[in-house]
Amino acid sequence: MLITSDSHTQLEDTLAKMAEAAELDQTRWNRLKSAYEAISKWLSEDSDFFEDAEIEIYPQGSVSIGTTTKPIGKSEFDLDVIIHIQLLSSNYEPQTIFNEVVRRLNENETYQKMSESKSRCVRLNYKGDFHLDVVPGCMVVVYDKNLIDIPDQKQKIWLRSCPRGYQAWFLDIANRVQLTFLEEAFSASKTEIEEYAKKKPLQRAVQLIKMRRNIYFNEQLENAPTSIVLTTLAAHFYEGQSSISETFEGILTQIRNHIETLYPNKPFKLPNPVNPEENLADMWEDKPELYRHFIAFIQQLSIDWRDLKASHDIVDESKLMKGLFGEEPYIKAMEAKANAVNHRRGNGLGILPSGIIVGKESEESLPIKPNTFYGD
């Protein structure tokens, strides 16, 4: 972690660590991967419907683009995986495919106890870990491995989707910045770039927006804008900034201007970038009150962010950070900062002219005495 007296670098470092604290950790990611691979194996071993069907399973949504965030007040993450069944959707009724997936999962005693059928997925509840929404899908055409039809078993229709196409679209935009502000700061301090600093500013900004969304709508989550809407808007309005704070502020400003200039009183459509016929914000047309809640959320977030940027007192800043993005992520970020300081004290610390604290191996740094906490 970077320890620095520069306020902008401090803000960047704290924002990155808070987002990291709220995301799916590597241990849980490994459990998720094992879980969906086991599901794929179980379906593939079916001696009935799926016996001759090739099945591919892969994550979609926030897992696939690196923007996971833990819901407020829960230890479980809400995660999605696609069961890509290599059968043409045109040969089957949507409810047939859905029902066969349900049947096969219920033949497993473990899955049967943890499964819950939804409109477009089967939710498996790994208590204390994650809710895994298993979304079945079939090929649309044999020559396109990304395009799928998802069965909506309640409406009894196929819904066109392209989760891997969306993943590629988002990551292409996120990767437009080659060297992030934090990576540059690490390089300037001549220390190895830590993993948390390698994630792109767009990914971190989306995480922070969703973290704020979860807190703002905590008591009324049914009124909250969906993650796909927030993520798509963020990517649309991203202008390649290299820092998290500039990315966050730029996206927020662009969304607010878009609303106030063009759509102050009526909802706008948000085409799926990989399936333009799909309106990702169609819920606003069905329930206009949700659009009003979205506008209020963006307006309040703009005010709160302005207050944070204007605050320089460490006590006020900590209160604003906790209020915006959550007390737990903030505490974890500060704990990580403290641990980094103590670790480097043990190895010897130095300070660069810029104010960044680095290891003693840096030739340009001045030494900092270790703290024994006993006045020695």
Secondary structure, 3 states (H helix, E strand, C coil): CCECCCHHHHHHHHHHHHHHHHCCCHHHHHHHHHHHHHHHHHHHCCCCCCCCCCEEEEEECHHHHCCCCCCCCCCCEEEEEEEEEEEEHHHCCHHHHHHHHHHHHHCCHHHHHHEEECCCCEEEEECCCEEEEEEEEEECCCCCCCCEEEEECCCCEEEEECHHHHHHHHHHHHCCCCCCHHHHHHHHCCCCCCHHHCCCHHHHHHHHHHHHHHHHCCCCHHHCCCHHHHHHHHHHHCCCCCCHHHHHHHHHHHHHHHHHHHCCCCCCCCEECCEEEEECCHHHHHCHHHHHHHHHHHHHHHHHHHHHHHCCCHHHHHHHHHHHHCHHHHHHHHHHHHHHHHHHHHHCEEECCCCCEEECCCCCCEEECCCCCCCC
